[in-house]
Amino acid sequence: AVVSTQSGHYGRGLHEQEEWREEHKGHDLMHAEMLLVLLAALFVSQIVLILWKQKHPRSYNLVSLTGLWIIPFLVSCYHYYWRFVGCWFLFSLITGHVIRLARCKPLG
């Protein structure tokens, strides 16, 4: 391995640094375009969500509630947070029991 005695960007030699800059010329423009695409996607998705909520509130609420219930479970399983998975399961059981009791006919 050849060790460069010139100190350059991230330990590279001056020649390597110049080659790297030439290779990546114009990337700042590409990153600006990517940012604009991201912002446009966020803006459009917000409009779509608002329209969905206005036109079909039941399906919007059902999908939102299901996502808020399932996504933390899936993320926790992916990262092996078994304590959270256990708490989530216990919470779901208790909530399901309370909902079942609330939907039953009253005794008296």
C-alpha positions as CSV (number, residue, x, y, z in Angstrom):
1,A,0.0,0.0,0.0
2,V,1.2,3.4,-0.9
3,V,0.9,6.0,1.9
4,S,0.5,9.6,0.7
5,T,2.5,12.2,2.6
6,Q,0.3,15.1,1.4
7,S,-2.6,15.8,3.7
8,G,-5.8,16.2,1.8
9,H,-9.5,15.8,2.3
10,Y,-10.1,12.8,4.6
11,G,-6.5,11.7,4.4
12,R,-6.5,11.6,0.6
13,G,-3.7,12.9,-1.5
14,L,-4.2,16.1,-3.5
15,H,-4.5,14.2,-6.8
16,E,-7.1,11.8,-5.4
17,Q,-9.1,14.7,-4.0
18,E,-9.1,16.5,-7.3
19,E,-10.2,13.3,-9.1
20,W,-13.0,12.8,-6.5
21,R,-14.2,16.4,-7.0
22,E,-14.2,15.9,-10.8
23,E,-16.1,12.6,-10.5
24,H,-18.8,14.1,-8.3
25,K,-19.2,17.4,-10.1
26,G,-22.9,18.3,-10.3
27,H,-24.0,16.2,-7.4
28,D,-25.2,19.3,-5.5
29,L,-27.7,20.0,-8.2
30,M,-28.9,16.4,-8.0
31,H,-29.3,16.7,-4.3
32,A,-31.3,19.9,-4.7
33,E,-33.6,18.2,-7.2
34,M,-34.0,15.3,-4.7
35,L,-35.0,17.7,-2.0
36,L,-37.6,19.4,-4.3
37,V,-39.1,16.0,-5.2
38,L,-39.3,15.1,-1.5
39,L,-41.0,18.3,-0.6
40,A,-43.5,18.0,-3.5
41,A,-44.3,14.4,-2.4
42,L,-44.9,15.5,1.2
43,F,-47.1,18.4,0.0
44,V,-49.2,16.2,-2.3
45,S,-49.5,13.4,0.2
46,Q,-50.8,15.8,2.8
47,I,-53.5,17.0,0.3
48,V,-54.4,13.4,-0.5
49,L,-54.7,12.6,3.2
50,I,-56.9,15.6,3.9
51,L,-59.2,14.8,1.0
52,W,-59.4,11.1,2.0
53,K,-60.3,12.2,5.6
54,Q,-63.1,14.5,4.3
55,K,-64.6,12.1,1.7
56,H,-64.3,8.8,3.5
57,P,-63.9,9.4,7.3
58,R,-64.7,5.8,8.4
59,S,-62.1,4.1,6.2
60,Y,-59.5,6.9,7.1
61,N,-60.1,6.3,10.8
62,L,-60.0,2.5,10.4
63,V,-56.7,2.6,8.5
64,S,-55.2,5.2,10.8
65,L,-56.1,3.2,13.9
66,T,-54.9,-0.1,12.5
67,G,-51.6,1.5,11.5
68,L,-51.2,3.1,14.9
69,W,-51.8,-0.3,16.5
70,I,-49.7,-2.5,14.2
71,I,-46.7,-0.4,13.2
72,P,-45.2,-0.2,16.7
73,F,-45.5,-4.0,17.0
74,L,-43.8,-4.6,13.7
75,V,-41.0,-2.2,14.4
76,S,-40.4,-3.7,17.9
77,C,-40.3,-7.2,16.4
78,Y,-37.8,-6.1,13.8
79,H,-35.5,-4.6,16.5
80,Y,-36.1,-7.4,19.0
81,Y,-37.7,-5.2,21.6
82,W,-39.4,-8.2,23.3
83,R,-40.4,-6.3,26.4
84,F,-42.4,-3.8,24.3
85,V,-43.9,-6.7,22.3
86,G,-45.1,-8.2,25.6
87,C,-46.5,-4.9,26.9
88,W,-48.2,-4.4,23.5
89,F,-49.8,-7.8,23.6
90,L,-51.0,-7.4,27.2
91,F,-52.4,-3.9,26.4
92,S,-54.2,-5.3,23.3
93,L,-55.7,-8.2,25.3
94,I,-57.0,-5.8,28.0
95,T,-58.3,-3.3,25.4
96,G,-60.0,-6.1,23.5
97,H,-61.7,-7.4,26.7
98,V,-62.9,-3.9,27.6
99,I,-64.3,-3.4,24.1
100,R,-66.1,-6.8,24.3
101,L,-67.6,-5.9,27.6
102,A,-68.7,-2.5,26.3
103,R,-70.5,-4.1,23.3
104,C,-72.4,-6.6,25.4
105,K,-76.1,-6.0,26.3
106,P,-76.5,-4.6,29.8
107,L,-77.7,-7.1,32.4
108,G,-80.4,-5.0,34.0
